[in-house]
């Protein structure tokens, strides 16, 4: 495997815990979620690792899919294989995604800020029906707004399963599973 110049990450010394290649950009190629000490590798970072280590995707195939319109349910599982220059498979991973995951069920849309009292805002935050988010440098009020149908999200759910399989296979092939976690 090609040598990777690394930098210390989150106070860890290379060789003992997390080593991150210096060509990966924080916030673009990897990031931290909810104060986690171990960074999450994004698809962009996995693509850079694939290129930097001269690895190739051998396959990315759907091994299972379920579309149940009556139950408003979608489920996809993909398998990704990565090989090195000699043709040896060095990483295999499956990634799944389904419409019951919170990231697909809990949709929020920006709403007019002047419609509620301070107490109503607090109540909506407490019940999970609303939240403040930072958008384009400004604070915006959002409220839960989910359509009853997930069929329109089919492509997004499918791409999420593909991305999870790809990132997992690249982590395995690069030997950086101890440095990153997956979302």
Backbone as JSON Lines, residues from 0, in Angstrom:
{"i":0,"aa":"X","n":[0.84,-1.17,0.0],"ca":[0.0,0.0,0.0],"c":[0.89,1.25,0.0]}
{"i":1,"aa":"X","n":[0.44,2.25,-0.71],"ca":[1.17,3.51,-0.78],"c":[1.22,4.16,0.59]}
{"i":2,"aa":"X","n":[2.38,4.75,0.94],"ca":[2.49,5.45,2.23],"c":[1.62,6.68,2.21]}
{"i":3,"aa":"X","n":[0.97,6.95,3.32],"ca":[0.1,8.11,3.45],"c":[0.7,9.03,4.49]}
{"i":4,"aa":"X","n":[0.95,10.28,4.1],"ca":[1.4,11.27,5.08],"c":[0.19,11.62,5.93]}
{"i":5,"aa":"X","n":[0.35,11.53,7.25],"ca":[-0.78,11.75,8.14],"c":[-0.49,12.86,9.12]}
{"i":6,"aa":"X","n":[-1.58,13.34,9.7],"ca":[-1.49,14.35,10.75],"c":[-2.19,13.81,11.97]}
{"i":7,"aa":"X","n":[-1.84,14.35,13.13],"ca":[-2.52,13.93,14.35],"c":[-3.94,14.45,14.32]}
{"i":8,"aa":"X","n":[-4.86,13.67,14.81],"ca":[-6.26,14.03,14.81],"c":[-6.82,13.95,16.22]}
{"i":9,"aa":"X","n":[-7.53,14.99,16.62],"ca":[-8.22,15.02,17.91],"c":[-7.29,14.63,19.06]}
{"i":10,"aa":"X","n":[-6.02,15.04,18.98],"ca":[-5.1,14.8,20.07],"c":[-4.5,13.41,20.08]}
{"i":11,"aa":"X","n":[-4.81,12.58,19.1],"ca":[-4.28,11.22,19.06],"c":[-2.97,11.18,18.29]}
{"i":12,"aa":"X","n":[-2.05,10.36,18.72],"ca":[-0.78,10.2,18.01],"c":[-0.93,9.11,16.96]}
{"i":13,"aa":"X","n":[-0.34,9.37,15.79],"ca":[-0.4,8.38,14.72],"c":[0.25,7.1,15.19]}
{"i":14,"aa":"X","n":[-0.36,6.0,14.84],"ca":[0.17,4.69,15.24],"c":[-0.53,4.16,16.47]}
{"i":15,"aa":"X","n":[-1.12,5.01,17.29],"ca":[-1.81,4.53,18.49],"c":[-3.31,4.62,18.35]}
{"i":16,"aa":"X","n":[-3.79,5.57,17.6],"ca":[-5.24,5.68,17.43],"c":[-5.54,6.24,16.05]}
{"i":17,"aa":"X","n":[-6.11,7.43,16.0],"ca":[-6.6,7.96,14.73],"c":[-5.53,8.73,13.96]}
{"i":18,"aa":"X","n":[-5.25,8.29,12.75],"ca":[-4.35,8.99,11.83],"c":[-5.15,9.34,10.59]}
{"i":19,"aa":"X","n":[-5.14,10.59,10.22],"ca":[-5.91,11.05,9.08],"c":[-4.96,11.58,8.02]}
{"i":20,"aa":"X","n":[-5.06,11.09,6.79],"ca":[-4.21,11.61,5.72],"c":[-4.35,13.13,5.61]}
{"i":21,"aa":"X","n":[-3.21,13.81,5.4],"ca":[-3.24,15.27,5.41],"c":[-3.94,15.88,4.21]}
{"i":22,"aa":"X","n":[-4.24,15.11,3.19],"ca":[-4.96,15.67,2.05],"c":[-6.48,15.64,2.23]}
{"i":23,"aa":"X","n":[-6.95,15.1,3.33],"ca":[-8.38,15.14,3.63],"c":[-8.69,16.42,4.4]}
{"i":24,"aa":"X","n":[-9.7,17.14,3.95],"ca":[-10.05,18.46,4.48],"c":[-11.19,18.33,5.49]}
{"i":25,"aa":"X","n":[-10.96,18.79,6.74],"ca":[-12.04,18.76,7.73],"c":[-13.23,19.59,7.25]}
{"i":26,"aa":"X","n":[-14.43,19.06,7.46],"ca":[-15.65,19.75,7.05],"c":[-16.06,19.45,5.62]}
{"i":27,"aa":"X","n":[-15.12,19.0,4.8],"ca":[-15.42,18.63,3.41],"c":[-15.31,17.13,3.22]}
{"i":28,"aa":"X","n":[-14.22,16.56,3.71],"ca":[-13.97,15.13,3.53],"c":[-14.32,14.3,4.76]}
{"i":29,"aa":"X","n":[-14.34,14.93,5.91],"ca":[-14.73,14.27,7.15],"c":[-15.2,15.34,8.14]}
{"i":30,"aa":"X","n":[-15.89,14.9,9.17],"ca":[-16.38,15.84,10.18],"c":[-16.72,15.12,11.46]}
{"i":31,"aa":"X","n":[-17.13,15.91,12.44],"ca":[-17.5,15.37,13.74],"c":[-18.98,15.59,13.96]}
{"i":32,"aa":"X","n":[-19.65,14.6,14.5],"ca":[-21.09,14.67,14.72],"c":[-21.39,14.63,16.2]}
{"i":33,"aa":"X","n":[-22.13,15.6,16.67],"ca":[-22.58,15.64,18.07],"c":[-21.45,15.49,19.07]}
{"i":34,"aa":"X","n":[-20.34,16.16,18.83],"ca":[-19.23,16.15,19.77],"c":[-18.49,14.83,19.85]}
{"i":35,"aa":"X","n":[-18.69,13.95,18.88],"ca":[-18.01,12.66,18.87],"c":[-16.51,12.86,18.73]}
{"i":36,"aa":"X","n":[-15.73,12.05,19.43],"ca":[-14.28,12.15,19.36],"c":[-13.7,11.56,18.09]}
{"i":37,"aa":"X","n":[-14.43,10.65,17.45],"ca":[-13.94,10.0,16.24],"c":[-14.66,10.6,15.04]}
{"i":38,"aa":"X","n":[-13.9,11.06,14.03],"ca":[-14.54,11.71,12.89],"c":[-15.3,10.72,12.0]}
{"i":39,"aa":"X","n":[-16.25,11.26,11.25],"ca":[-17.03,10.49,10.28],"c":[-16.45,10.78,8.91]}
{"i":40,"aa":"X","n":[-16.16,9.74,8.15],"ca":[-15.65,9.89,6.79],"c":[-16.83,10.13,5.85]}
{"i":41,"aa":"X","n":[-16.77,11.23,5.1],"ca":[-17.79,11.54,4.12],"c":[-17.45,10.88,2.78]}
{"i":42,"aa":"X","n":[-18.4,10.86,1.87],"ca":[-18.18,10.28,0.55],"c":[-17.03,10.97,-0.17]}
{"i":43,"aa":"X","n":[-16.95,12.28,-0.06],"ca":[-15.87,13.02,-0.72],"c":[-14.5,12.56,-0.22]}
{"i":44,"aa":"X","n":[-14.38,12.32,1.06],"ca":[-13.13,11.83,1.62],"c":[-12.82,10.41,1.16]}
{"i":45,"aa":"X","n":[-13.86,9.57,1.06],"ca":[-13.67,8.21,0.58],"c":[-13.2,8.22,-0.87]}
{"i":46,"aa":"X","n":[-13.73,9.14,-1.67],"ca":[-13.3,9.26,-3.06],"c":[-11.83,9.67,-3.15]}
{"i":47,"aa":"X","n":[-11.41,10.6,-2.27],"ca":[-10.0,11.01,-2.25],"c":[-9.09,9.87,-1.81]}
{"i":48,"aa":"X","n":[-9.52,9.09,-0.82],"ca":[-8.74,7.93,-0.39],"c":[-8.62,6.91,-1.52]}
{"i":49,"aa":"X","n":[-9.73,6.68,-2.21],"ca":[-9.73,5.74,-3.33],"c":[-8.69,6.14,-4.36]}
{"i":50,"aa":"X","n":[-8.67,7.42,-4.71],"ca":[-7.73,7.93,-5.69],"c":[-6.29,7.95,-5.15]}
{"i":51,"aa":"X","n":[-6.13,8.45,-3.93],"ca":[-4.8,8.59,-3.33],"c":[-4.09,7.27,-3.11]}
{"i":52,"aa":"X","n":[-4.86,6.23,-2.85],"ca":[-4.27,4.9,-2.62],"c":[-4.31,4.03,-3.88]}
{"i":53,"aa":"X","n":[-4.76,4.62,-4.96],"ca":[-4.85,3.94,-6.26],"c":[-5.67,2.66,-6.16]}
{"i":54,"aa":"X","n":[-6.83,2.8,-5.53],"ca":[-7.77,1.69,-5.43],"c":[-8.86,1.88,-6.49]}
{"i":55,"aa":"X","n":[-9.56,0.82,-6.8],"ca":[-10.66,0.88,-7.78],"c":[-11.88,0.18,-7.22]}
{"i":56,"aa":"X","n":[-13.05,0.69,-7.62],"ca":[-14.29,0.0,-7.26],"c":[-14.43,-1.19,-8.2]}
{"i":57,"aa":"X","n":[-14.51,-2.36,-7.62],"ca":[-14.74,-3.56,-8.43],"c":[-16.22,-3.68,-8.77]}
{"i":58,"aa":"X","n":[-17.06,-3.44,-7.77],"ca":[-18.5,-3.51,-8.01],"c":[-19.25,-2.73,-6.95]}
{"i":59,"aa":"X","n":[-20.42,-2.26,-7.32],"ca":[-21.37,-1.63,-6.41],"c":[-22.73,-2.11,-6.89]}
{"i":60,"aa":"X","n":[-23.27,-3.12,-6.21],"ca":[-24.5,-3.76,-6.68],"c":[-25.56,-3.79,-5.58]}
{"i":61,"aa":"X","n":[-26.8,-3.74,-6.03],"ca":[-27.93,-3.87,-5.11],"c":[-28.12,-5.35,-4.81]}
{"i":62,"aa":"X","n":[-28.06,-5.71,-3.54],"ca":[-28.25,-7.11,-3.16],"c":[-29.65,-7.37,-2.62]}
{"i":63,"aa":"X","n":[-30.36,-6.27,-2.3],"ca":[-31.7,-6.43,-1.78],"c":[-32.44,-5.1,-1.89]}
{"i":64,"aa":"X","n":[-33.69,-5.16,-2.32],"ca":[-34.52,-3.96,-2.33],"c":[-35.97,-4.35,-2.07]}
{"i":65,"aa":"X","n":[-36.67,-3.48,-1.41],"ca":[-38.07,-3.71,-1.11],"c":[-38.82,-2.39,-1.26]}
{"i":66,"aa":"X","n":[-39.85,-2.41,-2.06],"ca":[-40.73,-1.25,-2.21],"c":[-42.14,-1.71,-1.89]}
{"i":67,"aa":"X","n":[-42.68,-1.26,-0.79],"ca":[-44.04,-1.61,-0.37],"c":[-44.85,-0.32,-0.29]}
{"i":68,"aa":"X","n":[-45.55,-0.01,-1.37],"ca":[-46.31,1.23,-1.45],"c":[-47.44,1.26,-0.42]}
{"i":69,"aa":"X","n":[-48.08,0.12,-0.18],"ca":[-49.18,0.07,0.79],"c":[-48.73,0.41,2.2]}
{"i":70,"aa":"X","n":[-47.52,-0.04,2.57],"ca":[-46.98,0.26,3.9],"c":[-46.11,1.52,3.91]}
{"i":71,"aa":"X","n":[-45.97,2.16,2.74],"ca":[-45.16,3.38,2.63],"c":[-43.72,3.11,3.1]}
{"i":72,"aa":"X","n":[-43.15,2.02,2.57],"ca":[-41.85,1.56,3.04],"c":[-40.92,1.25,1.88]}
{"i":73,"aa":"X","n":[-39.68,1.71,1.99],"ca":[-38.62,1.42,1.03],"c":[-37.4,0.92,1.78]}
{"i":74,"aa":"X","n":[-36.7,-0.05,1.22],"ca":[-35.48,-0.56,1.85],"c":[-34.51,-0.99,0.75]}
{"i":75,"aa":"X","n":[-33.24,-0.58,0.89],"ca":[-32.21,-0.94,-0.07],"c":[-30.97,-1.41,0.67]}
{"i":76,"aa":"X","n":[-30.3,-2.42,0.13],"ca":[-29.0,-2.86,0.61],"c":[-28.09,-3.01,-0.6]}
{"i":77,"aa":"X","n":[-26.92,-2.36,-0.52],"ca":[-25.92,-2.42,-1.58],"c":[-24.64,-3.03,-1.04]}
{"i":78,"aa":"X","n":[-23.9,-3.69,-1.92],"ca":[-22.59,-4.24,-1.58],"c":[-21.56,-3.61,-2.5]}
{"i":79,"aa":"X","n":[-20.48,-3.12,-1.9],"ca":[-19.39,-2.51,-2.66],"c":[-18.11,-3.31,-2.41]}
{"i":80,"aa":"X","n":[-17.38,-3.56,-3.49],"ca":[-16.08,-4.22,-3.41],"c":[-15.03,-3.28,-3.99]}
{"i":81,"aa":"X","n":[-13.91,-3.16,-3.28],"ca":[-12.79,-2.31,-3.71],"c":[-11.57,-3.2,-3.88]}
{"i":82,"aa":"X","n":[-10.82,-2.97,-4.95],"ca":[-9.62,-3.76,-5.19],"c":[-8.42,-2.85,-5.37]}
{"i":83,"aa":"X","n":[-7.24,-3.42,-5.13],"ca":[-6.0,-2.65,-5.31],"c":[-5.5,-2.81,-6.75]}
{"i":84,"aa":"X","n":[-4.33,-2.24,-7.05],"ca":[-3.8,-2.27,-8.42],"c":[-3.51,-3.68,-8.91]}
{"i":85,"aa":"X","n":[-3.21,-4.58,-8.0],"ca":[-2.92,-5.96,-8.41],"c":[-4.19,-6.76,-8.68]}
{"i":86,"aa":"X","n":[-5.34,-6.2,-8.36],"ca":[-6.61,-6.88,-8.59],"c":[-7.14,-7.6,-7.37]}
{"i":87,"aa":"X","n":[-6.43,-7.52,-6.26],"ca":[-6.86,-8.18,-5.03],"c":[-7.98,-7.35,-4.37]}
{"i":88,"aa":"X","n":[-9.06,-8.01,-4.01],"ca":[-10.13,-7.33,-3.3],"c":[-9.65,-7.03,-1.89]}
{"i":89,"aa":"X","n":[-9.62,-5.75,-1.54],"ca":[-9.09,-5.34,-0.24],"c":[-10.17,-4.78,0.69]}
{"i":90,"aa":"X","n":[-11.36,-4.57,0.15],"ca":[-12.44,-4.06,0.99],"c":[-13.8,-4.44,0.44]}
{"i":91,"aa":"X","n":[-14.65,-4.98,1.3],"ca":[-16.03,-5.31,0.94],"c":[-16.93,-4.8,2.06]}
{"i":92,"aa":"X","n":[-18.0,-4.14,1.68],"ca":[-18.93,-3.64,2.7],"c":[-20.34,-3.58,2.13]}
{"i":93,"aa":"X","n":[-21.31,-3.81,3.01],"ca":[-22.71,-3.62,2.64],"c":[-23.23,-2.39,3.35]}
{"i":94,"aa":"X","n":[-24.11,-1.68,2.68],"ca":[-24.75,-0.51,3.27],"c":[-26.24,-0.57,3.03]}
{"i":95,"aa":"X","n":[-27.0,-0.28,4.07],"ca":[-28.46,-0.33,3.98],"c":[-29.06,1.01,4.3]}
{"i":96,"aa":"X","n":[-30.26,1.2,3.81],"ca":[-31.0,2.42,4.08],"c":[-32.48,2.11,3.91]}
{"i":97,"aa":"X","n":[-33.31,2.65,4.81],"ca":[-34.75,2.43,4.65],"c":[-35.53,3.66,5.08]}
{"i":98,"aa":"X","n":[-36.75,3.72,4.66],"ca":[-37.59,4.9,4.86],"c":[-38.04,5.12,6.29]}
{"i":99,"aa":"X","n":[-37.76,4.2,7.2],"ca":[-38.14,4.38,8.6],"c":[-37.05,5.05,9.42]}
{"i":100,"aa":"X","n":[-35.89,5.35,8.81],"ca":[-34.82,6.03,9.52],"c":[-35.24,7.48,9.79]}
{"i":101,"aa":"X","n":[-34.81,7.98,10.94],"ca":[-35.18,9.34,11.33],"c":[-34.8,10.39,10.3]}
{"i":102,"aa":"X","n":[-33.66,10.21,9.64],"ca":[-33.22,11.22,8.68],"c":[-34.17,11.34,7.49]}
{"i":103,"aa":"X","n":[-35.0,10.34,7.23],"ca":[-35.98,10.41,6.16],"c":[-37.38,10.73,6.67]}
{"i":104,"aa":"X","n":[-37.66,10.38,7.92],"ca":[-39.0,10.61,8.48],"c":[-39.16,12.0,9.07]}
{"i":105,"aa":"X","n":[-38.09,12.55,9.66],"ca":[-38.2,13.82,10.37],"c":[-37.77,14.97,9.46]}
{"i":106,"aa":"X","n":[-38.7,15.43,8.65],"ca":[-38.42,16.51,7.7],"c":[-38.83,17.84,8.32]}
{"i":107,"aa":"X","n":[-38.0,18.85,8.15],"ca":[-38.32,20.17,8.67],"c":[-38.28,21.19,7.55]}
{"i":108,"aa":"X","n":[-39.21,22.15,7.58],"ca":[-39.27,23.22,6.58],"c":[-39.26,24.56,7.28]}
{"i":109,"aa":"X","n":[-38.66,25.56,6.65],"ca":[-38.58,26.9,7.21],"c":[-39.99,27.51,7.25]}
{"i":110,"aa":"X","n":[-40.3,28.15,8.35],"ca":[-41.62,28.77,8.54],"c":[-41.45,30.24,8.91]}
{"i":111,"aa":"X","n":[-42.55,30.97,8.82],"ca":[-42.56,32.39,9.18],"c":[-42.32,32.53,10.68]}
{"i":112,"aa":"X","n":[-41.36,33.37,11.05],"ca":[-40.95,33.49,12.45],"c":[-41.97,34.24,13.3]}
{"i":113,"aa":"X","n":[-42.73,35.13,12.74],"ca":[-43.6,36.0,13.54],"c":[-44.98,35.42,13.82]}
{"i":114,"aa":"X","n":[-45.18,34.15,13.62],"ca":[-46.5,33.54,13.81],"c":[-46.76,33.04,15.22]}
{"i":115,"aa":"X","n":[-45.71,32.78,16.01],"ca":[-45.88,32.16,17.31],"c":[-45.39,33.05,18.44]}
{"i":116,"aa":"X","n":[-45.91,32.78,19.64],"ca":[-45.42,33.47,20.82],"c":[-44.17,32.73,21.32]}
{"i":117,"aa":"X","n":[-43.46,33.34,22.25],"ca":[-42.25,32.73,22.81],"c":[-42.59,31.39,23.47]}
{"i":118,"aa":"X","n":[-43.72,31.33,24.16],"ca":[-44.13,30.09,24.81],"c":[-44.45,29.0,23.79]}
{"i":119,"aa":"X","n":[-45.07,29.39,22.66],"ca":[-45.39,28.41,21.63],"c":[-44.11,27.85,20.99]}
{"i":120,"aa":"X","n":[-43.09,28.71,20.79],"ca":[-41.81,28.24,20.27],"c":[-41.21,27.21,21.22]}
{"i":121,"aa":"X","n":[-41.2,27.54,22.52],"ca":[-40.63,26.63,23.52],"c":[-41.36,25.3,23.52]}
{"i":122,"aa":"X","n":[-42.68,25.31,23.41],"ca":[-43.47,24.09,23.41],"c":[-43.16,23.24,22.17]}
{"i":123,"aa":"X","n":[-43.05,23.87,21.0],"ca":[-42.74,23.13,19.77],"c":[-41.34,22.52,19.83]}
{"i":124,"aa":"X","n":[-40.4,23.22,20.44],"ca":[-39.05,22.67,20.6],"c":[-39.1,21.47,21.54]}
{"i":125,"aa":"X","n":[-39.83,21.61,22.63],"ca":[-39.95,20.54,23.63],"c":[-40.57,19.28,23.04]}
{"i":126,"aa":"X","n":[-41.58,19.43,22.18],"ca":[-42.26,18.28,21.59],"c":[-41.59,17.76,20.32]}
{"i":127,"aa":"X","n":[-40.55,18.47,19.86],"ca":[-39.86,18.04,18.66],"c":[-40.54,18.48,17.37]}
{"i":128,"aa":"X","n":[-41.51,19.35,17.48],"ca":[-42.25,19.82,16.3],"c":[-41.59,21.01,15.62]}
{"i":129,"aa":"X","n":[-40.59,21.62,16.27],"ca":[-39.92,22.77,15.68],"c":[-38.52,22.93,16.23]}
{"i":130,"aa":"X","n":[-37.68,23.66,15.49],"ca":[-36.32,23.92,15.95],"c":[-35.74,25.1,15.18]}
{"i":131,"aa":"X","n":[-34.73,25.73,15.78],"ca":[-33.99,26.81,15.13],"c":[-32.79,26.2,14.44]}
{"i":132,"aa":"X","n":[-32.52,26.64,13.21],"ca":[-31.33,26.19,12.49],"c":[-30.59,27.41,11.94]}
{"i":133,"aa":"X","n":[-29.31,27.24,11.7],"ca":[-28.49,28.3,11.11],"c":[-28.46,28.07,9.61]}
{"i":134,"aa":"X","n":[-28.94,29.04,8.83],"ca":[-28.98,28.91,7.38],"c":[-28.48,30.2,6.75]}
{"i":135,"aa":"X","n":[-27.43,30.09,5.94],"ca":[-26.84,31.25,5.26],"c":[-26.46,32.36,6.23]}
{"i":136,"aa":"X","n":[-25.9,31.96,7.37],"ca":[-25.44,32.94,8.35],"c":[-26.53,33.55,9.2]}
{"i":137,"aa":"X","n":[-27.77,33.11,9.05],"ca":[-28.9,33.66,9.83],"c":[-29.66,32.51,10.48]}
{"i":138,"aa":"X","n":[-30.32,32.84,11.57],"ca":[-31.15,31.85,12.25],"c":[-32.51,31.78,11.58]}
{"i":139,"aa":"X","n":[-33.02,30.56,11.37],"ca":[-34.34,30.37,10.76],"c":[-35.13,29.38,11.61]}
{"i":140,"aa":"X","n":[-36.42,29.64,11.74],"ca":[-37.31,28.74,12.46],"c":[-37.81,27.68,11.49]}
{"i":141,"aa":"X","n":[-37.74,26.4,11.91],"ca":[-38.26,25.31,11.08],"c":[-39.26,24.5,11.88]}
{"i":142,"aa":"X","n":[-40.23,23.94,11.17],"ca":[-41.23,23.08,11.8],"c":[-41.31,21.77,11.03]}
{"i":143,"aa":"X","n":[-41.65,20.72,11.76],"ca":[-41.77,19.4,11.15],"c":[-42.83,19.47,10.04]}
{"i":144,"aa":"X","n":[-42.45,18.95,8.88],"ca":[-43.33,19.01,7.71],"c":[-43.03,17.81,6.83]}
{"i":145,"aa":"X","n":[-43.6,16.66,7.17],"ca":[-43.32,15.45,6.39],"c":[-44.53,15.09,5.56]}
{"i":146,"aa":"X","n":[-44.26,14.75,4.3],"ca":[-45.34,14.25,3.48],"c":[-45.61,12.82,3.91]}
{"i":147,"aa":"X","n":[-46.79,12.34,3.64],"ca":[-47.13,10.98,4.01],"c":[-46.47,9.93,3.13]}
{"i":148,"aa":"X","n":[-45.96,10.33,1.97],"ca":[-45.4,9.37,1.03],"c":[-43.88,9.48,0.96]}
{"i":149,"aa":"X","n":[-43.22,8.33,1.01],"ca":[-41.77,8.31,0.89],"c":[-41.33,7.92,-0.52]}
{"i":150,"aa":"X","n":[-42.27,7.61,-1.37],"ca":[-41.94,7.17,-2.73],"c":[-41.15,8.25,-3.47]}
{"i":151,"aa":"X","n":[-41.44,9.51,-3.22],"ca":[-40.7,10.6,-3.82],"c":[-39.26,10.68,-3.34]}
{"i":152,"aa":"X","n":[-38.95,9.99,-2.24],"ca":[-37.6,9.99,-1.67],"c":[-36.83,8.72,-2.06]}
{"i":153,"aa":"X","n":[-37.38,7.93,-2.94],"ca":[-36.78,6.64,-3.29],"c":[-35.33,6.79,-3.74]}
{"i":154,"aa":"X","n":[-35.04,7.73,-4.63],"ca":[-33.68,7.9,-5.13],"c":[-32.72,8.28,-4.01]}
{"i":155,"aa":"X","n":[-33.16,9.18,-3.12],"ca":[-32.32,9.62,-2.01],"c":[-32.0,8.46,-1.06]}
{"i":156,"aa":"X","n":[-33.0,7.65,-0.76],"ca":[-32.82,6.5,0.13],"c":[-31.88,5.48,-0.53]}
{"i":157,"aa":"X","n":[-32.06,5.26,-1.81],"ca":[-31.2,4.34,-2.56],"c":[-29.75,4.84,-2.59]}
{"i":158,"aa":"X","n":[-29.55,6.13,-2.87],"ca":[-28.2,6.7,-2.91],"c":[-27.53,6.65,-1.53]}
{"i":159,"aa":"X","n":[-28.3,6.77,-0.48],"ca":[-27.74,6.68,0.87],"c":[-27.18,5.29,1.12]}
{"i":160,"aa":"X","n":[-27.91,4.25,0.7],"ca":[-27.41,2.88,0.86],"c":[-26.14,2.66,0.04]}
{"i":161,"aa":"X","n":[-26.1,3.2,-1.18],"ca":[-24.9,3.09,-2.02],"c":[-23.71,3.78,-1.36]}
{"i":162,"aa":"X","n":[-23.95,4.98,-0.84],"ca":[-22.87,5.74,-0.2],"c":[-22.33,5.02,1.02]}
{"i":163,"aa":"X","n":[-23.2,4.45,1.83],"ca":[-22.77,3.73,3.03],"c":[-21.91,2.52,2.66]}
{"i":164,"aa":"X","n":[-22.31,1.79,1.63],"ca":[-21.52,0.63,1.19],"c":[-20.16,1.07,0.67]}
{"i":165,"aa":"X","n":[-20.13,2.13,-0.13],"ca":[-18.9,2.63,-0.71],"c":[-17.92,3.1,0.36]}
{"i":166,"aa":"X","n":[-18.39,3.93,1.28],"ca":[-17.52,4.46,2.34],"c":[-16.99,3.32,3.2]}
{"i":167,"aa":"X","n":[-17.83,2.36,3.53],"ca":[-17.39,1.21,4.34],"c":[-16.31,0.4,3.65]}
{"i":168,"aa":"X","n":[-16.48,0.16,2.35],"ca":[-15.49,-0.62,1.61],"c":[-14.15,0.13,1.51]}
{"i":169,"aa":"X","n":[-14.21,1.44,1.29],"ca":[-12.98,2.23,1.21],"c":[-12.28,2.27,2.56]}
{"i":170,"aa":"X","n":[-13.03,2.39,3.64],"ca":[-12.42,2.36,4.98],"c":[-11.69,1.04,5.22]}
{"i":171,"aa":"X","n":[-12.32,-0.04,4.84],"ca":[-11.71,-1.34,5.02],"c":[-10.46,-1.48,4.15]}
{"i":172,"aa":"X","n":[-10.55,-1.07,2.9],"ca":[-9.42,-1.21,1.97],"c":[-8.25,-0.3,2.34]}
{"i":173,"aa":"X","n":[-8.53,0.85,2.91],"ca":[-7.47,1.81,3.24],"c":[-6.81,1.52,4.58]}
{"i":174,"aa":"X","n":[-7.43,0.69,5.38],"ca":[-6.89,0.39,6.69],"c":[-7.08,1.53,7.69]}
{"i":175,"aa":"X","n":[-8.05,2.39,7.43],"ca":[-8.27,3.54,8.31],"c":[-9.54,3.41,9.14]}
{"i":176,"aa":"X","n":[-10.02,2.18,9.34],"ca":[-11.23,1.98,10.14],"c":[-11.06,2.45,11.58]}
{"i":177,"aa":"X","n":[-9.81,2.41,12.08],"ca":[-9.58,2.88,13.45],"c":[-9.55,4.4,13.54]}
{"i":178,"aa":"X","n":[-9.45,5.07,12.4],"ca":[-9.38,6.54,12.38],"c":[-10.73,7.2,12.16]}
{"i":179,"aa":"X","n":[-11.64,6.49,11.53],"ca":[-12.95,7.05,11.16],"c":[-14.07,6.11,11.58]}
{"i":180,"aa":"X","n":[-15.25,6.7,11.71],"ca":[-16.45,5.89,11.82],"c":[-17.37,6.31,10.68]}
{"i":181,"aa":"X","n":[-18.41,5.53,10.44],"ca":[-19.37,5.81,9.4],"c":[-20.64,6.37,10.01]}
{"i":182,"aa":"X","n":[-21.38,7.15,9.19],"ca":[-22.69,7.61,9.67],"c":[-23.71,6.55,9.48]}
